[in-house]
Amino acid sequence: MFVNYQVTGIEDLYVFDGGLVYIDTNGSMGADSMPSEIQLASVHVQDRGTFELFSYDKHIGMEMNLTNMTVSIIDCASLVGTFTYAQIQRKSFTH
């Protein structure tokens, strides 16, 4: 999946079996997301999957708001960032 637009309707993203998710700074994921923002409950990368973030401008970063992120090194999964900075924030839970 190549994302350079807003994608909604996904809460848990699984990238596996050699799959690729590529998001550039024009794209976003999540109902209330703006360009270069990813707002998901979880991202799981395993079994040779690749999750890649890319910025066309070194002054524009990516913001990820996630509850959980899993990258399986054993399965040769890849988390690739060709961007200046990424801000990963953990969502707080209220009980």
Contacts in CASP RR format, 6 or more apart in sequence:
PFRMAT RR
TARGET T0000
AUTHOR 0000-0000-0000
METHOD contacts of the structure
MODEL  1
MFVNYQVTGIEDLYVFDGGLVYIDTNGSMGADSMPSEIQLASVHVQDRGT
FELFSYDKHIGMEMNLTNMTVSIIDCASLVGTFTYAQIQRKSFTH
1 7 0 8 1.000
1 20 0 8 1.000
1 21 0 8 1.000
1 22 0 8 1.000
2 22 0 8 1.000
3 21 0 8 1.000
3 22 0 8 1.000
3 23 0 8 1.000
3 24 0 8 1.000
3 27 0 8 1.000
3 28 0 8 1.000
3 29 0 8 1.000
4 23 0 8 1.000
4 24 0 8 1.000
4 26 0 8 1.000
4 27 0 8 1.000
5 26 0 8 1.000
5 27 0 8 1.000
5 28 0 8 1.000
6 27 0 8 1.000
6 28 0 8 1.000
6 29 0 8 1.000
6 30 0 8 1.000
6 33 0 8 1.000
6 35 0 8 1.000
7 27 0 8 1.000
7 28 0 8 1.000
7 29 0 8 1.000
7 30 0 8 1.000
8 29 0 8 1.000
8 30 0 8 1.000
8 31 0 8 1.000
9 30 0 8 1.000
9 31 0 8 1.000
10 29 0 8 1.000
10 30 0 8 1.000
10 40 0 8 1.000
11 40 0 8 1.000
11 41 0 8 1.000
11 42 0 8 1.000
12 40 0 8 1.000
12 41 0 8 1.000
12 42 0 8 1.000
12 43 0 8 1.000
12 44 0 8 1.000
13 21 0 8 1.000
13 29 0 8 1.000
13 40 0 8 1.000
13 42 0 8 1.000
13 43 0 8 1.000
13 44 0 8 1.000
13 51 0 8 1.000
14 44 0 8 1.000
14 46 0 8 1.000
15 21 0 8 1.000
15 43 0 8 1.000
15 44 0 8 1.000
15 45 0 8 1.000
15 46 0 8 1.000
15 49 0 8 1.000
15 50 0 8 1.000
15 51 0 8 1.000
15 77 0 8 1.000
16 44 0 8 1.000
16 45 0 8 1.000
16 46 0 8 1.000
16 47 0 8 1.000
16 48 0 8 1.000
16 49 0 8 1.000
16 75 0 8 1.000
16 77 0 8 1.000
17 47 0 8 1.000
17 48 0 8 1.000
17 49 0 8 1.000
18 47 0 8 1.000
18 48 0 8 1.000
18 49 0 8 1.000
18 50 0 8 1.000
19 48 0 8 1.000
19 49 0 8 1.000
19 50 0 8 1.000
20 49 0 8 1.000
20 50 0 8 1.000
20 52 0 8 1.000
21 50 0 8 1.000
21 51 0 8 1.000
21 52 0 8 1.000
22 50 0 8 1.000
22 52 0 8 1.000
22 54 0 8 1.000
23 29 0 8 1.000
23 38 0 8 1.000
23 52 0 8 1.000
23 53 0 8 1.000
23 54 0 8 1.000
23 62 0 8 1.000
24 53 0 8 1.000
24 54 0 8 1.000
24 55 0 8 1.000
24 56 0 8 1.000
25 35 0 8 1.000
25 36 0 8 1.000
25 54 0 8 1.000
25 55 0 8 1.000
25 56 0 8 1.000
25 57 0 8 1.000
25 60 0 8 1.000
25 61 0 8 1.000
25 62 0 8 1.000
25 83 0 8 1.000
26 35 0 8 1.000
26 36 0 8 1.000
26 56 0 8 1.000
27 35 0 8 1.000
27 36 0 8 1.000
28 34 0 8 1.000
28 35 0 8 1.000
28 36 0 8 1.000
28 37 0 8 1.000
28 38 0 8 1.000
28 39 0 8 1.000
29 37 0 8 1.000
29 38 0 8 1.000
29 39 0 8 1.000
29 40 0 8 1.000
30 37 0 8 1.000
30 38 0 8 1.000
30 39 0 8 1.000
30 40 0 8 1.000
31 39 0 8 1.000
32 39 0 8 1.000
33 39 0 8 1.000
36 55 0 8 1.000
36 60 0 8 1.000
36 61 0 8 1.000
36 62 0 8 1.000
36 63 0 8 1.000
37 62 0 8 1.000
37 63 0 8 1.000
37 64 0 8 1.000
37 65 0 8 1.000
38 62 0 8 1.000
38 63 0 8 1.000
38 64 0 8 1.000
38 65 0 8 1.000
38 66 0 8 1.000
39 65 0 8 1.000
40 65 0 8 1.000
40 66 0 8 1.000
41 66 0 8 1.000
41 67 0 8 1.000
41 68 0 8 1.000
41 91 0 8 1.000
42 66 0 8 1.000
42 67 0 8 1.000
42 68 0 8 1.000
42 69 0 8 1.000
42 70 0 8 1.000
43 51 0 8 1.000
43 64 0 8 1.000
43 66 0 8 1.000
43 68 0 8 1.000
43 69 0 8 1.000
43 70 0 8 1.000
44 68 0 8 1.000
44 69 0 8 1.000
44 70 0 8 1.000
45 51 0 8 1.000
45 70 0 8 1.000
45 71 0 8 1.000
45 72 0 8 1.000
45 77 0 8 1.000
45 78 0 8 1.000
45 79 0 8 1.000
46 70 0 8 1.000
46 71 0 8 1.000
46 72 0 8 1.000
46 75 0 8 1.000
46 77 0 8 1.000
47 72 0 8 1.000
47 75 0 8 1.000
47 76 0 8 1.000
47 77 0 8 1.000
48 75 0 8 1.000
48 76 0 8 1.000
48 77 0 8 1.000
48 78 0 8 1.000
49 75 0 8 1.000
49 77 0 8 1.000
49 78 0 8 1.000
50 77 0 8 1.000
50 78 0 8 1.000
50 80 0 8 1.000
51 71 0 8 1.000
51 78 0 8 1.000
51 79 0 8 1.000
51 80 0 8 1.000
52 78 0 8 1.000
52 80 0 8 1.000
52 81 0 8 1.000
52 82 0 8 1.000
53 62 0 8 1.000
53 80 0 8 1.000
53 81 0 8 1.000
53 82 0 8 1.000
53 83 0 8 1.000
53 86 0 8 1.000
54 81 0 8 1.000
54 82 0 8 1.000
54 83 0 8 1.000
55 61 0 8 1.000
55 62 0 8 1.000
55 82 0 8 1.000
55 83 0 8 1.000
55 84 0 8 1.000
58 84 0 8 1.000
59 84 0 8 1.000
60 83 0 8 1.000
60 84 0 8 1.000
61 83 0 8 1.000
61 84 0 8 1.000
61 85 0 8 1.000
61 86 0 8 1.000
61 87 0 8 1.000
62 83 0 8 1.000
62 85 0 8 1.000
62 86 0 8 1.000
62 87 0 8 1.000
63 86 0 8 1.000
63 87 0 8 1.000
63 89 0 8 1.000
64 86 0 8 1.000
64 87 0 8 1.000
64 88 0 8 1.000
64 89 0 8 1.000
65 89 0 8 1.000
65 91 0 8 1.000
66 88 0 8 1.000
66 89 0 8 1.000
66 90 0 8 1.000
66 91 0 8 1.000
67 90 0 8 1.000
67 91 0 8 1.000
67 93 0 8 1.000
69 88 0 8 1.000
71 77 0 8 1.000
71 78 0 8 1.000
71 79 0 8 1.000
END
